[in-house]
Amino acid sequence: MTRSPVVSGTLALVLAGSAFQLADARPHGATSSALVAATEHEVEVADGAPLRPARAIASTAPLGAKAAWDGFVGRHGSWDATWDAATGVPLRVFGEGIAAPGSIASADVAADAAWRLLQEQLALLAPGARLDDFALVANTVHGGLHGNLPMRTVAFAQHHDGAPVIGGSVGFLFKNDRLFVISSTAAPRLTGGTPARPSACRSRPPARSSGWAARPASRSRPAPAMTPSAGCRSTARPVRSTPGP
């Protein structure tokens, strides 16, 4: 039995989410020590607001993304998308495809094609971000077994002020020398930056990262995330992503 790339990608997201929930769950009846209880906090984002418990998915473009989406389909033909209803980012874009001759055989050709489309459609795939916020992290051929055509995935990871945005990326899937699936989990309209002095940090324990967070960009000289509401450095608290319309 074979699955389409869209179905496989969705299944991978579901399994990853389930694994996270299992790893984060505490066994029934387990009790924590007074020391642990005193340092535990609910997960929160930088300004203290609670995390959204689940990603709401929409089948139509949010109002704020409609102009960018209309421009994309007007230029590239018949496509569909699923959307993150909170951020206004298209989680999956799939359709008739865009010709990319040589993209399966050549990593450079595929990377160039993906980068050009990211540049062209930045307002759609990562609204409010800059092109230099993205760096190539994957360019690999996979599949091609049992008579199936091979595919190539090219992915760019998102950064903000030099720090990685945890979970933020844009991916491009090629097959038969055509780009036919685009994915985005980019965090839109990020605010905040790395302050000059870390002494402004508040003393309360940091929250765990949210998936919209930024963590150190290197092991030698960490580029910590900023807590905009406190104006301080932190390697655990996330940079806030302003919700989409």
Secondary structure, 3 states (H helix, E strand, C coil): CCCCHHHHHHHHHHHHHHHHHHHHCCCCCCCCCHHHHHHCCCCECCCCCECCCCCCEECCCCHHHHHHHHHHHHHHCCEEEEEECCCCCEEEEEEEEEECCCCCCCHHHHHHHHHHHHHHCHHHHCCCCCHHHEEEEEEEEEECCCCCCEEEEEEEEEEECCEEEEEEEEEEEEECCEEEEEEECCCCCECCCCCCCHHHCCCCCCCCCCCCCECCCCCCCCCCEEECCCCEEECCCCCCECCCC
